[in-house]
């Protein structure tokens, strides 16, 4: 009797459901995990390549120029002084915006 109950319970989970869950996992990997890992890798590469004199924008929106580079921090010169930031505080997207020409409109 117990054997028939177990067979009936096990027959509802077939190969079709296993394939469906496998496809969902593959789609999840390619659309969610892989792009995020690539973005983190690009950010790390960008921060490691920064050098003295580069213009940067922090994640807080502070614009400045790097005047000193340490192992884990940057000393950034802003309008009225100098501020030390962790390397993780540098924003990749915002710094790319600095290199694009600004659109000037006349009022």
C-alpha positions in Angstrom: 0.0 0.0 0.0 2.8 2.5 0.9 4.6 1.5 -2.3 1.5 2.5 -4.5 1.2 5.8 -2.6 4.8 6.6 -3.3 4.5 5.7 -6.9 1.5 7.9 -7.4 3.2 10.8 -5.7 6.4 10.4 -7.8 4.7 10.1 -11.1 3.5 13.8 -11.0 7.1 15.1 -11.3 8.3 14.0 -14.8 11.1 14.8 -17.1 9.0 17.7 -18.6 9.1 19.6 -15.3 12.8 19.0 -14.9 13.5 20.4 -18.3 11.3 23.4 -17.6 13.1 24.2 -14.4 16.5 23.8 -16.1 15.5 26.2 -18.9 14.3 28.8 -16.3 17.7 28.5 -14.5 19.6 29.0 -17.8 17.5 32.0 -18.8 17.9 33.5 -15.3 21.7 33.1 -15.5 22.0 34.7 -19.0 19.7 37.6 -18.3 20.4 38.4 -14.6 23.6 37.0 -13.2 26.0 37.2 -16.2 25.4 40.9 -17.0 25.8 41.9 -13.4 29.1 40.0 -13.1 30.4 41.6 -16.3 29.4 45.1 -15.0 31.3 44.5 -11.7 34.3 43.3 -13.6 34.3 46.4 -15.9 33.9 48.7 -12.8 36.9 47.0 -11.0 39.1 47.3 -14.1 38.2 51.0 -14.6 39.0 51.9 -11.0 42.3 50.0 -11.0 43.3 51.9 -14.2 42.7 55.4 -12.7 45.7 57.5 -12.2 46.8 60.9 -11.0 45.1 63.7 -13.0 42.0 61.8 -14.1 38.7 63.5 -13.6 36.2 61.4 -11.7 32.6 61.5 -10.3 31.9 59.7 -7.1 28.7 57.7 -6.4 27.6 60.7 -4.3 27.9 63.0 -7.3 31.0 64.8 -6.3 33.1 65.9 -9.3 36.9 66.2 -8.9 40.3 65.4 -10.1 42.6 62.7 -8.6 45.7 64.1 -7.0 46.9 61.0 -5.1 46.4 57.3 -5.5 46.9 54.8 -2.6 46.1 51.1 -2.4 42.5 51.5 -1.4 41.8 55.2 -1.6 42.0 58.3 -3.9 42.7 61.9 -2.8 40.3 64.0 -4.9 40.7 67.7 -5.4 37.4 69.6 -5.5 36.6 73.3 -5.8 37.4 74.3 -2.3 39.7 71.5 -1.0 40.7 67.9 -1.0 38.7 64.8 0.0 39.8 61.2 0.4 37.5 58.5 -1.1 37.6 54.8 -1.1 38.1 53.3 -4.6 34.7 51.8 -4.4 33.1 55.3 -4.3 34.1 56.0 -7.9 31.2 55.7 -10.3 31.9 54.2 -13.8 28.8 55.5 -15.5 29.1 59.1 -14.2 32.7 59.3 -15.2 31.9 58.3 -18.8 29.4 61.2 -18.8 32.3 63.6 -18.2 34.0 62.5 -21.5 30.9 63.2 -23.6 30.4 66.7 -25.0 27.8 68.7 -23.2 24.8 70.0 -25.1 24.6 73.8 -24.9 21.3 75.4 -25.6 20.7 79.2 -25.9 17.8 80.6 -24.1 
